[in-house]
């Protein structure tokens, strides 16, 4: 169970749990997944993400689309997952080593 104490100035939000199919196998290609848009939440958001693939070596790559060069932010092998505090001013997108690939993702944060 995840809980967070509400604030007098903000409202808790979540994107809800979703599954996304990724068909892109490189940065910027058609079929990548938009995971988070910069400054979507006022406070530091948290992301749950899981690579739903079951074959070892089928990887998901999450990159920072807000910074020059689109640096890699996270790599998940098949079955890997994370619950990560994020710096909310970056747009995050994902591509995969195999087409198609499935991820589960949810972002939790506070909006003001």
N, CA, C and O atoms as a Tinker XYZ file with bonds, in Angstrom:
   448  protein
     1  N      0.841000   -1.172000    0.000000    73     2
     2  CA     0.000000    0.000000    0.000000    64     1     3
     3  C      0.886000    1.234000    0.000000    63     2     4     5
     4  O      1.814000    1.339000    0.802000    81     3
     5  N      0.600000    2.165000   -0.898000    73     3     6
     6  CA     1.315000    3.432000   -0.947000    64     5     7
     7  C      0.416000    4.515000   -0.396000    63     6     8     9
     8  O     -0.738000    4.642000   -0.805000    81     7
     9  N      0.939000    5.293000    0.529000    73     7    10
    10  CA     0.161000    6.400000    1.068000    64     9    11
    11  C      1.022000    7.650000    1.093000    63    10    12    13
    12  O      2.247000    7.585000    1.196000    81    11
    13  N      0.359000    8.775000    0.998000    73    11    14
    14  CA     1.044000   10.066000    1.080000    64    13    15
    15  C      0.106000   11.028000    1.771000    63    14    16    17
    16  O     -1.078000   11.104000    1.443000    81    15
    17  N      0.640000   11.759000    2.726000    73    15    18
    18  CA    -0.171000   12.735000    3.434000    64    17    19
    19  C     -0.437000   13.901000    2.492000    63    18    20    21
    20  O      0.495000   14.447000    1.901000    81    19
    21  N     -1.698000   14.285000    2.347000    73    19    22
    22  CA    -2.066000   15.416000    1.500000    64    21    23
    23  C     -1.518000   16.715000    2.063000    63    22    24    25
    24  O     -1.184000   16.795000    3.245000    81    23
    25  N     -1.428000   17.723000    1.224000    73    23    26
    26  CA    -0.957000   19.020000    1.673000    64    25    27
    27  C     -2.099000   20.018000    1.555000    63    26    28    29
    28  O     -3.082000   19.774000    0.855000    81    27
    29  N     -1.962000   21.130000    2.236000    73    27    30
    30  CA    -3.012000   22.138000    2.182000    64    29    31
    31  C     -2.994000   22.900000    0.853000    63    30    32    33
    32  O     -3.967000   23.567000    0.502000    81    31
    33  N     -1.880000   22.796000    0.114000    73    31    34
    34  CA    -1.771000   23.551000   -1.136000    64    33    35
    35  C     -1.808000   22.676000   -2.381000    63    34    36    37
    36  O     -1.902000   23.196000   -3.492000    81    35
    37  N     -1.735000   21.369000   -2.220000    73    35    38
    38  CA    -1.658000   20.513000   -3.397000    64    37    39
    39  C     -2.688000   19.405000   -3.397000    63    38    40    41
    40  O     -3.285000   19.088000   -2.368000    81    39
    41  N     -2.885000   18.831000   -4.545000    73    39    42
    42  CA    -3.810000   17.724000   -4.713000    64    41    43
    43  C     -3.039000   16.549000   -5.295000    63    42    44    45
    44  O     -2.339000   16.696000   -6.297000    81    43
    45  N     -3.167000   15.385000   -4.671000    73    43    46
    46  CA    -2.472000   14.201000   -5.165000    64    45    47
    47  C     -3.080000   13.753000   -6.488000    63    46    48    49
    48  O     -4.298000   13.781000   -6.665000    81    47
    49  N     -2.215000   13.336000   -7.419000    73    47    50
    50  CA    -2.656000   12.860000   -8.729000    64    49    51
    51  C     -1.886000   11.606000   -9.088000    63    50    52    53
    52  O     -0.783000   11.379000   -8.592000    81    51
    53  N     -2.461000   10.807000   -9.935000    73    51    54
    54  CA    -1.778000    9.669000  -10.522000    64    53    55
    55  C     -2.240000    9.521000  -11.967000    63    54    56    57
    56  O     -3.369000    9.869000  -12.314000    81    55
    57  N     -1.359000    9.007000  -12.788000    73    55    58
    58  CA    -1.740000    8.721000  -14.164000    64    57    59
    59  C     -2.576000    7.454000  -14.221000    63    58    60    61
    60  O     -3.194000    7.160000  -15.244000    81    59
    61  N     -2.598000    6.702000  -13.123000    73    59    62
    62  CA    -3.241000    5.397000  -13.128000    64    61    63
    63  C     -2.307000    4.377000  -13.760000    63    62    64    65
    64  O     -1.454000    4.732000  -14.574000    81    63
    65  N     -2.463000    3.125000  -13.393000    73    63    66
    66  CA    -1.623000    2.076000  -13.958000    64    65    67
    67  C     -2.042000    1.827000  -15.402000    63    66    68    69
    68  O     -3.227000    1.678000  -15.699000    81    67
    69  N     -1.063000    1.785000  -16.289000    73    67    70
    70  CA    -1.384000    1.495000  -17.688000    64    69    71
    71  C     -0.320000    0.584000  -18.280000    63    70    72    73
    72  O      0.817000    0.527000  -17.812000    81    71
    73  N     -0.723000   -0.118000  -19.313000    73    71    74
    74  CA     0.210000   -0.922000  -20.113000    64    73    75
    75  C      0.404000   -0.183000  -21.427000    63    74    76    77
    76  O     -0.553000    0.293000  -22.037000    81    75
    77  N      1.647000   -0.098000  -21.848000    73    75    78
    78  CA     1.960000    0.562000  -23.108000    64    77    79
    79  C      2.734000   -0.409000  -23.985000    63    78    80    81
    80  O      3.634000   -1.111000  -23.524000    81    79
    81  N      2.367000   -0.433000  -25.245000    73    79    82
    82  CA     3.080000   -1.235000  -26.236000    64    81    83
    83  C      4.097000   -0.330000  -26.920000    63    82    84    85
    84  O      3.748000    0.740000  -27.418000    81    83
    85  N      5.337000   -0.757000  -26.942000    73    83    86
    86  CA     6.417000    0.008000  -27.573000    64    85    87
    87  C      6.844000   -0.731000  -28.833000    63    86    88    89
    88  O      7.163000   -1.919000  -28.792000    81    87
    89  N      6.846000   -0.012000  -29.959000    73    87    90
    90  CA     7.313000   -0.601000  -31.207000    64    89    91
    91  C      8.611000    0.041000  -31.687000    63    90    92    93
    92  O      9.265000   -0.493000  -32.583000    81    91
    93  N      8.991000    1.168000  -31.111000    73    91    94
    94  CA    10.230000    1.845000  -31.492000    64    93    95
    95  C     11.438000    1.091000  -30.936000    63    94    96    97
    96  O     11.420000    0.630000  -29.795000    81    95
    97  N     12.482000    0.971000  -31.750000    73    95    98
    98  CA    13.712000    0.330000  -31.296000    64    97    99
    99  C     14.895000    1.304000  -31.278000    63    98   100   101
   100  O     16.053000    0.894000  -31.209000    81    99
   101  N     14.575000    2.616000  -31.343000    73    99   102
   102  CA    15.601000    3.644000  -31.223000    64   101   103
   103  C     14.961000    4.943000  -30.738000    63   102   104   105
   104  O     13.750000    5.133000  -30.851000    81   103
   105  N     15.791000    5.828000  -30.200000    73   103   106
   106  CA    15.312000    7.121000  -29.713000    64   105   107
   107  C     14.667000    7.921000  -30.832000    63   106   108   109
   108  O     15.175000    7.975000  -31.953000    81   107
   109  N     13.539000    8.541000  -30.508000    73   107   110
   110  CA    12.879000    9.430000  -31.453000    64   109   111
   111  C     12.099000    8.746000  -32.559000    63   110   112   113
   112  O     11.496000    9.418000  -33.396000    81   111
   113  N     12.100000    7.424000  -32.576000    73   111   114
   114  CA    11.391000    6.703000  -33.637000    64   113   115
   115  C      9.901000    6.628000  -33.341000    63   114   116   117
   116  O      9.479000    6.691000  -32.186000    81   115
   117  N      9.121000    6.493000  -34.386000    73   115   118
   118  CA     7.684000    6.302000  -34.226000    64   117   119
   119  C      7.447000    5.028000  -33.426000    63   118   120   121
   120  O      8.091000    4.006000  -33.662000    81   119
   121  N      6.519000    5.099000  -32.480000    73   119   122
   122  CA     6.199000    3.929000  -31.675000    64   121   123
   123  C      6.847000    3.906000  -30.313000    63   122   124   125
   124  O      6.695000    2.939000  -29.567000    81   123
   125  N      7.586000    4.987000  -29.970000    73   123   126
   126  CA     8.116000    5.046000  -28.612000    64   125   127
   127  C      6.990000    5.443000  -27.663000    63   126   128   129
   128  O      5.930000    5.882000  -28.107000    81   127
   129  N      7.213000    5.292000  -26.366000    73   127   130
   130  CA     6.186000    5.605000  -25.374000    64   129   131
   131  C      6.550000    6.869000  -24.607000    63   130   132   133
   132  O      7.668000    6.998000  -24.108000    81   131
   133  N      5.610000    7.795000  -24.514000    73   131   134
   134  CA     5.759000    8.967000  -23.658000    64   133   135
   135  C      5.358000    8.550000  -22.249000    63   134   136   137
   136  O      4.217000    8.150000  -22.019000    81   135
   137  N      6.293000    8.643000  -21.306000    73   135   138
   138  CA     6.038000    8.208000  -19.939000    64   137   139
   139  C      5.678000    9.364000  -19.018000    63   138   140   141
   140  O      4.832000    9.220000  -18.135000    81   139
   141  N      6.319000   10.509000  -19.221000    73   139   142
   142  CA     6.090000   11.666000  -18.357000    64   141   143
   143  C      6.457000   12.924000  -19.131000    63   142   144   145
   144  O      7.475000   12.960000  -19.822000    81   143
   145  N      5.629000   13.951000  -19.014000    73   143   146
   146  CA     5.886000   15.243000  -19.642000    64   145   147
   147  C      6.439000   16.201000  -18.593000    63   146   148   149
   148  O      5.892000   16.301000  -17.495000    81   147
   149  N      7.507000   16.896000  -18.919000    73   147   150
   150  CA     8.168000   17.812000  -17.993000    64   149   151
   151  C      7.178000   18.732000  -17.301000    63   150   152   153
   152  O      6.280000   19.289000  -17.933000    81   151
   153  N      7.355000   18.883000  -15.994000    73   151   154
   154  CA     6.570000   19.795000  -15.160000    64   153   155
   155  C      5.086000   19.465000  -15.119000    63   154   156   157
   156  O      4.265000   20.343000  -14.854000    81   155
   157  N      4.730000   18.208000  -15.379000    73   155   158
   158  CA     3.334000   17.787000  -15.310000    64   157   159
   159  C      2.811000   17.864000  -13.873000    63   158   160   161
   160  O      1.622000   18.095000  -13.656000    81   159
   161  N      3.684000   17.674000  -12.908000    73   159   162
   162  CA     3.326000   17.797000  -11.498000    64   161   163
   163  C      4.168000   18.894000  -10.854000    63   162   164   165
   164  O      5.296000   19.151000  -11.274000    81   163
   165  N      3.614000   19.531000   -9.840000    73   163   166
   166  CA     4.292000   20.647000   -9.188000    64   165   167
   167  C      5.397000   20.176000   -8.246000    63   166   168   169
   168  O      6.420000   20.846000   -8.108000    81   167
   169  N      5.200000   19.039000   -7.605000    73   167   170
   170  CA     6.186000   18.502000   -6.670000    64   169   171
   171  C      6.865000   17.289000   -7.310000    63   170   172   173
   172  O      6.448000   16.822000   -8.369000    81   171
   173  N      7.907000   16.788000   -6.658000    73   171   174
   174  CA     8.639000   15.637000   -7.188000    64   173   175
   175  C      7.705000   14.444000   -7.348000    63   174   176   177
   176  O      7.110000   13.993000   -6.369000    81   175
   177  N      7.566000   13.922000   -8.574000    73   175   178
   178  CA     6.717000   12.750000   -8.796000    64   177   179
   179  C      7.515000   11.456000   -8.609000    63   178   180   181
   180  O      8.745000   11.462000   -8.558000    81   179
   181  N      6.782000   10.360000   -8.511000    73   179   182
   182  CA     7.369000    9.028000   -8.404000    64   181   183
   183  C      6.835000    8.194000   -9.555000    63   182   184   185
   184  O      5.661000    8.297000   -9.911000    81   183
   185  N      7.695000    7.369000  -10.135000    73   183   186
   186  CA     7.277000    6.516000  -11.243000    64   185   187
   187  C      7.471000    5.047000  -10.874000    63   186   188   189
   188  O      8.535000    4.640000  -10.406000    81   187
   189  N      6.413000    4.262000  -11.098000    73   187   190
   190  CA     6.528000    2.806000  -11.070000    64   189   191
   191  C      6.612000    2.385000  -12.534000    63   190   192   193
   192  O      5.803000    2.818000  -13.354000    81   191
   193  N      7.582000    1.550000  -12.859000    73   191   194
   194  CA     7.722000    1.064000  -14.229000    64   193   195
   195  C      8.200000   -0.378000  -14.193000    63   194   196   197
   196  O      9.051000   -0.745000  -13.383000    81   195
   197  N      7.637000   -1.194000  -15.086000    73   195   198
   198  CA     8.024000   -2.601000  -15.177000    64   197   199
   199  C      8.109000   -3.011000  -16.639000    63   198   200   201
   200  O      7.231000   -2.695000  -17.443000    81   199
   201  N      9.179000   -3.720000  -16.967000    73   199   202
   202  CA     9.321000   -4.330000  -18.279000    64   201   203
   203  C      8.563000   -5.650000  -18.222000    63   202   204   205
   204  O      8.990000   -6.578000  -17.537000    81   203
   205  N      7.450000   -5.742000  -18.931000    73   203   206
   206  CA     6.591000   -6.930000  -18.880000    64   205   207
   207  C      7.079000   -8.068000  -19.773000    63   206   208   209
   208  O      6.447000   -9.123000  -19.826000    81   207
   209  N      8.181000   -7.871000  -20.468000    73   207   210
   210  CA     8.716000   -8.942000  -21.309000    64   209   211
   211  C      9.233000  -10.089000  -20.432000    63   210   212   213
   212  O      9.616000   -9.865000  -19.283000    81   211
   213  N      9.245000  -11.299000  -20.962000    73   211   214
   214  CA     9.675000  -12.469000  -20.188000    64   213   215
   215  C     10.959000  -13.101000  -20.716000    63   214   216   217
   216  O     11.503000  -14.004000  -20.079000    81   215
   217  N     11.449000  -12.649000  -21.858000    73   215   218
   218  CA    12.668000  -13.201000  -22.443000    64   217   219
   219  C     13.867000  -12.337000  -22.072000    63   218   220   221
   220  O     13.900000  -11.146000  -22.382000    81   219
   221  N     14.858000  -12.945000  -21.402000    73   219   222
   222  CA    16.060000  -12.213000  -21.006000    64   221   223
   223  C     16.678000  -11.523000  -22.218000    63   222   224   225
   224  O     16.729000  -12.092000  -23.308000    81   223
   225  N     17.139000  -10.313000  -22.022000    73   223   226
   226  CA    17.745000   -9.537000  -23.096000    64   225   227
   227  C     16.775000   -8.641000  -23.837000    63   226   228   229
   228  O     17.198000   -7.792000  -24.622000    81   227
   229  N     15.473000   -8.813000  -23.603000    73   227   230
   230  CA    14.479000   -7.916000  -24.202000    64   229   231
   231  C     14.360000   -6.704000  -23.281000    63   230   232   233
   232  O     13.646000   -6.740000  -22.278000    81   231
   233  N     15.059000   -5.644000  -23.630000    73   231   234
   234  CA    15.224000   -4.489000  -22.746000    64   233   235
   235  C     14.331000   -3.315000  -23.123000    63   234   236   237
   236  O     13.921000   -3.145000  -24.271000    81   235
   237  N     14.050000   -2.514000  -22.100000    73   235   238
   238  CA    13.362000   -1.231000  -22.260000    64   237   239
   239  C     14.371000   -0.152000  -21.874000    63   238   240   241
   240  O     15.058000   -0.266000  -20.858000    81   239
   241  N     14.453000    0.884000  -22.683000    73   239   242
   242  CA    15.347000    2.007000  -22.429000    64   241   243
   243  C     14.507000    3.259000  -22.220000    63   242   244   245
   244  O     13.685000    3.605000  -23.069000    81   243
   245  N     14.705000    3.931000  -21.108000    73   243   246
   246  CA    14.014000    5.188000  -20.814000    64   245   247
   247  C     15.050000    6.297000  -20.940000    63   246   248   249
   248  O     16.132000    6.222000  -20.358000    81   247
   249  N     14.704000    7.327000  -21.709000    73   247   250
   250  CA    15.651000    8.419000  -21.887000    64   249   251
   251  C     15.013000    9.767000  -21.593000    63   250   252   253
   252  O     13.793000    9.926000  -21.616000    81   251
   253  N     15.884000   10.730000  -21.317000    73   251   254
   254  CA    15.501000   12.097000  -20.990000    64   253   255
   255  C     15.424000   12.890000  -22.295000    63   254   256   257
   256  O     16.454000   13.223000  -22.883000    81   255
   257  N     14.217000   13.189000  -22.742000    73   255   258
   258  CA    14.017000   13.894000  -24.006000    64   257   259
   259  C     14.135000   15.411000  -23.861000    63   258   260   261
   260  O     13.998000   16.138000  -24.845000    81   259
   261  N     14.390000   15.896000  -22.631000    73   259   262
   262  CA    14.479000   17.339000  -22.386000    64   261   263
   263  C     15.905000   17.865000  -22.456000    63   262   264   265
   264  O     16.113000   19.077000  -22.514000    81   263
   265  N     16.880000   16.981000  -22.452000    73   263   266
   266  CA    18.283000   17.381000  -22.398000    64   265   267
   267  C     18.967000   17.061000  -23.722000    63   266   268   269
   268  O     18.701000   16.025000  -24.332000    81   267
   269  N     19.833000   17.939000  -24.155000    73   267   270
   270  CA    20.566000   17.745000  -25.401000    64   269   271
   271  C     21.245000   16.379000  -25.409000    63   270   272   273
   272  O     21.894000   15.993000  -24.436000    81   271
   273  N     21.095000   15.666000  -26.492000    73   271   274
   274  CA    21.695000   14.350000  -26.623000    64   273   275
   275  C     20.806000   13.213000  -26.133000    63   274   276   277
   276  O     21.150000   12.041000  -26.289000    81   275
   277  N     19.655000   13.559000  -25.535000    73   275   278
   278  CA    18.707000   12.547000  -25.050000    64   277   279
   279  C     19.386000   11.456000  -24.227000    63   278   280   281
   280  O     19.350000   10.287000  -24.613000    81   279
   281  N     20.008000   11.813000  -23.096000    73   279   282
   282  CA    20.747000   10.805000  -22.327000    64   281   283
   283  C     19.849000    9.699000  -21.771000    63   282   284   285
   284  O     18.699000    9.925000  -21.392000    81   283
   285  N     20.420000    8.497000  -21.739000    73   283   286
   286  CA    19.728000    7.347000  -21.177000    64   285   287
   287  C     19.517000    7.580000  -19.688000    63   286   288   289
   288  O     20.445000    7.978000  -18.983000    81   287
   289  N     18.309000    7.335000  -19.207000    73   287   290
   290  CA    17.949000    7.579000  -17.818000    64   289   291
   291  C     17.815000    6.274000  -17.050000    63   290   292   293
   292  O     18.100000    6.221000  -15.853000    81   291
   293  N     17.374000    5.203000  -17.748000    73   291   294
   294  CA    17.087000    3.945000  -17.082000    64   293   295
   295  C     17.037000    2.824000  -18.113000    63   294   296   297
   296  O     16.583000    3.022000  -19.240000    81   295
   297  N     17.508000    1.650000  -17.715000    73   295   298
   298  CA    17.426000    0.465000  -18.574000    64   297   299
   299  C     16.854000   -0.680000  -17.752000    63   298   300   301
   300  O     17.322000   -0.953000  -16.646000    81   299
   301  N     15.833000   -1.354000  -18.299000    73   299   302
   302  CA    15.207000   -2.478000  -17.605000    64   301   303
   303  C     15.252000   -3.716000  -18.472000    63   302   304   305
   304  O     14.805000   -3.685000  -19.619000    81   303
   305  N     15.786000   -4.809000  -17.943000    73   303   306
   306  CA    15.752000   -6.084000  -18.656000    64   305   307
   307  C     14.392000   -6.732000  -18.414000    63   306   308   309
   308  O     13.608000   -6.235000  -17.605000    81   307
   309  N     14.108000   -7.816000  -19.093000    73   307   310
   310  CA    12.825000   -8.513000  -18.961000    64   309   311
   311  C     12.520000   -8.793000  -17.488000    63   310   312   313
   312  O     13.357000   -9.330000  -16.762000    81   311
   313  N     11.314000   -8.424000  -17.059000    73   311   314
   314  CA    10.879000   -8.660000  -15.689000    64   313   315
   315  C     11.364000   -7.641000  -14.672000    63   314   316   317
   316  O     10.868000   -7.627000  -13.545000    81   315
   317  N     12.318000   -6.786000  -15.029000    73   315   318
   318  CA    12.818000   -5.771000  -14.088000    64   317   319
   319  C     11.764000   -4.690000  -13.872000    63   318   320   321
   320  O     10.945000   -4.418000  -14.750000    81   319
   321  N     11.797000   -4.083000  -12.696000    73   319   322
   322  CA    10.873000   -2.998000  -12.385000    64   321   323
   323  C     11.559000   -2.033000  -11.427000    63   322   324   325
   324  O     12.595000   -2.347000  -10.841000    81   323
   325  N     10.961000   -0.852000  -11.279000    73   323   326
   326  CA    11.486000    0.127000  -10.354000    64   325   327
   327  C     10.396000    1.057000   -9.858000    63   326   328   329
   328  O      9.393000    1.283000  -10.536000    81   327
   329  N     10.605000    1.587000   -8.677000    73   327   330
   330  CA     9.765000    2.648000   -8.116000    64   329   331
   331  C     10.720000    3.783000   -7.825000    63   330   332   333
   332  O     11.518000    3.696000   -6.892000    81   331
   333  N     10.654000    4.855000   -8.613000    73   331   334
   334  CA    11.721000    5.826000   -8.687000    64   333   335
   335  C     11.235000    7.242000   -8.416000    63   334   336   337
   336  O     10.285000    7.694000   -9.055000    81   335
   337  N     11.876000    7.966000   -7.467000    73   335   338
   338  CA    11.600000    9.400000   -7.350000    64   337   339
   339  C     12.255000   10.098000   -8.547000    63   338   340   341
   340  O     13.410000    9.828000   -8.873000    81   339
   341  N     11.515000   10.989000   -9.190000    73   339   342
   342  CA    12.011000   11.633000  -10.407000    64   341   343
   343  C     12.228000   13.124000  -10.182000    63   342   344   345
   344  O     11.619000   13.729000   -9.300000    81   343
   345  N     13.094000   13.696000  -10.983000    73   343   346
   346  CA    13.202000   15.150000  -11.065000    64   345   347
   347  C     12.153000   15.557000  -12.083000    63   346   348   349
   348  O     12.309000   15.260000  -13.267000    81   347
   349  N     11.109000   16.214000  -11.668000    73   347   350
   350  CA     9.919000   16.419000  -12.492000    64   349   351
   351  C     10.038000   17.359000  -13.666000    63   350   352   353
   352  O      9.052000   17.572000  -14.372000    81   351
   353  N     11.220000   17.937000  -13.908000    73   351   354
   354  CA    11.325000   18.893000  -15.007000    64   353   355
   355  C     11.855000   18.272000  -16.298000    63   354   356   357
   356  O     12.279000   18.994000  -17.200000    81   355
   357  N     11.836000   16.948000  -16.395000    73   355   358
   358  CA    12.328000   16.248000  -17.588000    64   357   359
   359  C     11.210000   15.447000  -18.241000    63   358   360   361
   360  O     10.408000   14.820000  -17.548000    81   359
   361  N     11.150000   15.463000  -19.559000    73   359   362
   362  CA    10.231000   14.612000  -20.304000    64   361   363
   363  C     10.914000   13.269000  -20.528000    63   362   364   365
   364  O     12.039000   13.210000  -21.023000    81   363
   365  N     10.224000   12.192000  -20.161000    73   363   366
   366  CA    10.795000   10.855000  -20.273000    64   365   367
   367  C     10.044000   10.042000  -21.322000    63   366   368   369
   368  O      8.813000   10.004000  -21.335000    81   367
   369  N     10.802000    9.396000  -22.196000    73   367   370
   370  CA    10.247000    8.542000  -23.244000    64   369   371
   371  C     10.971000    7.202000  -23.223000    63   370   372   373
   372  O     12.071000    7.087000  -22.684000    81   371
   373  N     10.335000    6.184000  -23.821000    73   371   374
   374  CA    10.921000    4.845000  -23.810000    64   373   375
   375  C     10.907000    4.219000  -25.191000    63   374   376   377
   376  O      9.994000    4.441000  -25.987000    81   375
   377  N     11.942000    3.431000  -25.460000    73   375   378
   378  CA    11.999000    2.576000  -26.643000    64   377   379
   379  C     12.481000    1.202000  -26.184000    63   378   380   381
   380  O     12.865000    1.039000  -25.026000    81   379
   381  N     12.466000    0.228000  -27.065000    73   379   382
   382  CA    12.763000   -1.144000  -26.663000    64   381   383
   383  C     13.777000   -1.793000  -27.588000    63   382   384   385
   384  O     14.028000   -1.310000  -28.692000    81   383
   385  N     14.354000   -2.890000  -27.125000    73   383   386
   386  CA    15.287000   -3.635000  -27.973000    64   385   387
   387  C     14.548000   -4.534000  -28.953000    63   386   388   389
   388  O     15.115000   -4.947000  -29.964000    81   387
   389  N     13.291000   -4.839000  -28.664000    73   387   390
   390  CA    12.505000   -5.732000  -29.509000    64   389   391
   391  C     11.142000   -5.119000  -29.793000    63   390   392   393
   392  O     10.587000   -4.416000  -28.948000    81   391
   393  N     10.606000   -5.380000  -30.968000    73   391   394
   394  CA     9.316000   -4.855000  -31.394000    64   393   395
   395  C      8.364000   -6.027000  -31.592000    63   394   396   397
   396  O      8.672000   -6.941000  -32.357000    81   395
   397  N      7.216000   -6.022000  -30.921000    73   395   398
   398  CA     6.751000   -5.076000  -29.901000    64   397   399
   399  C      7.210000   -5.492000  -28.504000    63   398   400   401
   400  O      7.576000   -6.644000  -28.274000    81   399
   401  N      7.186000   -4.543000  -27.585000    73   399   402
   402  CA     7.478000   -4.787000  -26.177000    64   401   403
   403  C      6.413000   -4.098000  -25.333000    63   402   404   405
   404  O      5.824000   -3.102000  -25.755000    81   403
   405  N      6.172000   -4.629000  -24.147000    73   403   406
   406  CA     5.129000   -4.095000  -23.267000    64   405   407
   407  C      5.746000   -3.637000  -21.953000    63   406   408   409
   408  O      6.600000   -4.311000  -21.377000    81   407
   409  N      5.291000   -2.471000  -21.492000    73   407   410
   410  CA     5.669000   -1.995000  -20.167000    64   409   411
   411  C      4.419000   -1.672000  -19.383000    63   410   412   413
   412  O      3.356000   -1.423000  -19.950000    81   411
   413  N      4.563000   -1.679000  -18.058000    73   411   414
   414  CA     3.548000   -1.152000  -17.152000    64   413   415
   415  C      4.138000    0.108000  -16.556000    63   414   416   417
   416  O      5.321000    0.145000  -16.219000    81   415
   417  N      3.313000    1.153000  -16.422000    73   415   418
   418  CA     3.831000    2.414000  -15.897000    64   417   419
   419  C      2.727000    3.175000  -15.159000    63   418   420   421
   420  O      1.556000    3.131000  -15.535000    81   419
   421  N      3.136000    3.870000  -14.101000    73   419   422
   422  CA     2.238000    4.754000  -13.361000    64   421   423
   423  C      3.099000    5.855000  -12.738000    63   422   424   425
   424  O      4.179000    5.592000  -12.211000    81   423
   425  N      2.602000    7.089000  -12.810000    73   423   426
   426  CA     3.282000    8.222000  -12.184000    64   425   427
   427  C      2.372000    8.758000  -11.090000    63   426   428   429
   428  O      1.171000    8.938000  -11.297000    81   427
   429  N      2.961000    9.012000   -9.917000    73   427   430
   430  CA     2.234000    9.525000   -8.757000    64   429   431
   431  C      2.893000   10.838000   -8.353000    63   430   432   433
   432  O      4.118000   10.915000   -8.254000    81   431
   433  N      2.084000   11.874000   -8.120000    73   431   434
   434  CA     2.642000   13.146000   -7.716000    64   433   435
   435  C      1.614000   14.069000   -7.131000    63   434   436   437
   436  O      0.453000   13.693000   -6.969000    81   435
   437  N      2.028000   15.279000   -6.811000    73   435   438
   438  CA     1.164000   16.307000   -6.236000    64   437   439
   439  C      1.138000   17.486000   -7.184000    63   438   440   441
   440  O      2.183000   17.967000   -7.621000    81   439
   441  N     -0.064000   17.951000   -7.502000    73   439   442
   442  CA    -0.237000   19.105000   -8.363000    64   441   443
   443  C     -0.698000   20.280000   -7.498000    63   442   444   445
   444  O     -1.429000   20.103000   -6.523000    81   443
   445  N     -0.262000   21.464000   -7.870000    73   443   446
   446  CA    -0.683000   22.636000   -7.096000    64   445   447
   447  C     -1.494000   23.571000   -7.953000    63   446   448
   448  O     -1.938000   24.616000   -7.478000    81   447
